[in-house]
Amino acid sequence: MNMNVLFIGDIVGKPGMDMVSTWLPSLEKKYRADLVVINAENSSDGKGCTEKEGKVLFSLGAHVLTGGNHTWDKHQAQEYLKVEKRALRPLNYPKGTYGNGYTIVETKKGKAAILNLQGRTFMSTIDCPFRTAEWILGKLAHEVKIIIIDFHAEATAEKLALANFVDGQASLFIGTHTHIQTADERIFPKGMGYITDSGMTGPYDSVIGMKTEAAINRFLYQTPQKYQTATDNNHLCGVFAKIDTDSGKTTEIERIIIPEFDKTAN
């Protein structure tokens, strides 16, 4: 028996929320999803996920919302972590940080654990994701067969290194954070499904979701610019995977992008 898992990549602002509202119900039906996981750390106008966005996403069928470095950007998003156990933040933040870094979900196909981790290369120097993964995967192995990791990280090398480190201990490893979907979805030697980045759900006439003028000015002048979410050319990105419930191994993995990019000149 397989558990069908649908993962939606980083939602950015209202455009991303609108895409999920439009497409998630049909995707759940198409893929007969047993488990829906969404990275929502940019869903509140690019900064965090508040109760407002969380309620919408759970009502649409999400089982778990994952986070990342922007989880902390709004106090409302931080408060939401204190009351909603299904909204995760990376587990490897220092001891005492509030919120949950993993959760176990009961589906009609059995239990699955969802684990959120964050990288350190070009990012905050938080606790080691490798040592954290080593500890928690050992614990979870006694409780569930299926373990899904959202690794929110900047560097491809760090994602690949951690993926090789946990292959055989996790079922599915999905990279997030860079907002650019990679074309390297595959199954690792010990049965773990993998993609370096699941991509962004939101406006692609932008710089990873931000209005282009402000983003360009950040590089031109090396000064802070006001973050404004872009609005146009919206796409939904994500991953579908089938995971064998007996072995905990991925048997099939597929990239999702809706609509496909236009690759011809106008």
C-alpha positions in Angstrom: 0.0 0.0 0.0 1.2 3.5 -0.9 0.7 6.8 1.0 0.2 9.6 -1.6 1.9 12.7 -0.4 1.4 16.2 -1.9 3.8 19.0 -1.0 3.2 22.6 -2.0 6.3 24.8 -2.3 6.9 28.1 -0.6 3.7 30.2 -0.8 4.4 33.9 -1.3 1.7 36.4 -0.2 -1.8 36.7 -1.5 -0.9 35.6 -5.1 0.4 32.4 -3.7 -2.6 31.9 -1.4 -4.9 32.5 -4.3 -3.1 29.9 -6.4 -3.4 27.3 -3.6 -7.1 28.2 -3.1 -7.7 27.7 -6.8 -5.7 24.6 -7.5 -5.2 22.6 -4.3 -8.7 20.9 -4.3 -8.2 19.6 -7.8 -4.7 18.5 -7.1 -5.8 16.6 -4.0 -8.4 14.8 -6.2 -6.0 14.1 -9.1 -3.3 12.6 -6.9 -5.7 11.1 -4.4 -3.6 12.8 -1.7 -3.5 11.1 1.7 -1.2 13.7 3.2 -0.8 17.4 2.2 2.2 19.4 3.5 2.6 23.1 2.6 5.6 25.4 3.2 3.8 28.6 4.4 6.7 30.7 5.8 6.1 33.5 3.2 2.3 33.3 3.0 1.5 36.4 5.0 2.7 39.0 2.5 6.1 37.4 2.3 6.7 37.3 6.0 5.6 34.4 8.1 2.3 32.6 8.4 -0.4 34.0 10.7 -3.6 32.5 12.0 -5.4 34.1 9.0 -3.4 32.2 6.4 -3.3 29.0 8.5 -7.0 28.7 8.8 -7.4 29.0 5.0 -4.7 26.4 4.3 -6.1 23.9 6.8 -9.6 24.4 5.5 -8.3 23.5 2.0 -7.0 20.2 3.2 -3.4 20.9 4.5 -2.4 18.6 7.3 0.9 20.4 8.2 2.4 23.8 7.5 6.2 24.0 7.5 8.4 27.1 8.0 11.8 28.6 7.7 13.9 31.7 8.5 11.0 34.1 7.7 8.7 32.3 10.2 9.9 34.9 12.7 9.4 38.0 10.7 6.0 39.0 12.2 5.0 38.8 15.8 1.6 37.5 14.7 3.2 34.6 13.0 5.3 33.9 16.1 2.2 33.9 18.3 0.5 31.4 15.9 3.3 28.9 16.5 2.4 28.9 20.2 -1.1 27.7 19.7 -1.1 25.7 16.4 0.9 22.5 16.7 0.4 21.7 13.1 2.3 24.8 12.1 6.0 24.0 12.3 9.3 25.9 12.6 12.7 24.4 12.0 13.6 22.0 14.8 17.3 23.1 15.0 16.6 26.6 16.4 18.2 26.9 19.9 16.7 25.1 22.9 13.9 27.2 24.4 12.6 28.5 21.1 8.9 28.1 21.1 7.0 26.2 18.5 7.2 22.6 17.2 9.9 21.3 14.8 8.1 18.1 13.9 4.7 16.5 14.2 3.2 13.1 13.7 0.0 13.0 11.6 -2.6 10.2 11.5 -3.8 9.6 7.9 -6.1 6.9 6.5 -3.0 5.1 5.3 -1.3 5.3 8.8 1.0 7.6 10.6 3.6 9.9 9.1 6.1 12.3 10.7 6.9 15.7 9.2 10.2 17.2 10.2 11.3 20.8 9.5 15.0 21.7 9.5 17.0 24.8 8.5 20.4 25.1 6.9 23.3 27.2 8.2 25.3 28.0 5.0 24.7 31.6 4.1 22.0 31.6 6.8 21.8 32.1 10.6 24.2 30.1 12.7 21.6 28.1 14.5 22.1 24.5 15.8 23.5 21.9 13.5 20.9 20.4 11.2 22.9 17.2 10.8 23.2 16.5 14.5 19.6 17.5 15.1 18.5 15.1 12.3 20.6 12.3 13.7 18.9 12.7 17.1 15.3 13.1 16.0 15.4 10.4 13.3 16.6 7.9 15.8 13.6 8.8 18.0 11.0 8.8 15.2 12.2 5.5 13.9 10.6 3.8 16.9 7.2 5.5 16.2 6.6 5.7 12.4 7.7 4.2 9.1 7.1 7.3 7.0 9.2 10.4 7.7 9.1 13.5 5.5 11.7 16.3 5.8 11.4 19.9 4.7 15.0 21.2 4.7 14.9 25.0 4.4 18.3 25.9 3.1 20.2 28.2 0.8 23.1 26.0 -0.4 22.6 23.1 -2.8 25.7 21.4 -1.4 24.3 21.5 2.2 21.0 20.0 0.9 22.7 17.2 -0.9 25.0 16.5 2.0 22.2 16.2 4.5 20.1 14.1 2.1 23.0 11.6 1.8 23.4 11.7 5.5 19.8 10.7 6.2 19.1 8.4 3.2 17.7 5.2 4.5 16.3 7.0 7.6 13.8 9.3 5.9 11.2 8.6 3.3 11.1 11.9 1.4 13.5 14.9 1.5 12.2 18.2 0.0 14.4 21.2 -0.2 12.8 24.7 0.2 13.8 28.3 0.5 15.4 29.3 -2.8 12.0 29.6 -4.5 13.4 28.2 -7.8 12.2 24.7 -8.6 15.0 22.3 -9.5 14.7 19.5 -12.1 16.6 16.8 -10.1 13.8 14.9 -8.5 14.9 11.3 -7.9 15.0 8.4 -5.5 18.2 7.9 -3.6 19.9 4.5 -3.3 18.3 3.6 0.0 14.8 4.6 -1.1 14.5 8.2 -0.1 12.7 10.5 -2.5 14.5 13.8 -3.1 14.4 17.2 -4.8 16.8 20.1 -4.1 14.0 22.7 -4.2 10.3 22.3 -4.6 9.9 25.9 -6.0 7.7 28.8 -5.2 3.9 29.2 -5.3 3.3 32.8 -6.2 4.3 35.6 -8.6 7.1 34.9 -11.1 7.3 38.3 -12.6 9.5 39.2 -9.6 12.7 38.3 -7.9 11.7 35.2 -5.9 8.4 36.9 -5.1 9.6 40.4 -4.4 8.8 43.3 -6.7 11.8 43.6 -9.1 12.6 47.3 -8.7 13.2 47.0 -4.9 15.1 43.7 -5.3 17.4 45.2 -8.0 18.0 48.3 -5.8 19.1 46.0 -2.9 22.0 44.9 -5.2 22.7 48.3 -6.8 22.9 50.3 -3.6 23.6 47.6 -1.0 21.0 49.1 1.3 17.7 47.8 2.7 14.6 48.2 0.6 11.0 47.9 1.5 9.7 44.4 0.8 6.7 44.4 -1.5 5.1 41.2 -2.9 4.8 41.1 -6.6 1.5 40.2 -8.2 1.8 38.9 -11.8 2.5 35.6 -13.6 1.5 33.3 -10.8 2.4 29.6 -10.7 2.0 26.8 -8.2 5.0 24.6 -7.6 5.3 21.4 -5.6 6.0 17.7 -5.5 4.0 14.5 -5.5 5.3 11.3 -4.0 4.1 7.8 -3.4 5.6 6.2 -0.3 5.3 2.5 0.5 3.7 2.2 3.9 5.5 -1.1 4.8 9.0 -0.1 3.9 8.8 3.7 4.3 10.5 4.1 0.9 9.5 6.4 -1.9 8.3 4.4 -5.0 7.5 7.4 -7.2 8.2 11.2 -7.3 7.0 13.9 -9.6 7.5 17.6 -9.9 4.4 19.8 -10.2 4.2 23.3 -11.8 0.9 24.9 -12.7 0.6 26.4 -15.3 3.7 25.3 -17.1 6.0 28.2 -18.1 5.7 29.6 -21.6 9.0 28.7 -23.3 8.2 30.5 -26.6 8.7 34.1 -27.5 5.6 36.2 -27.8 
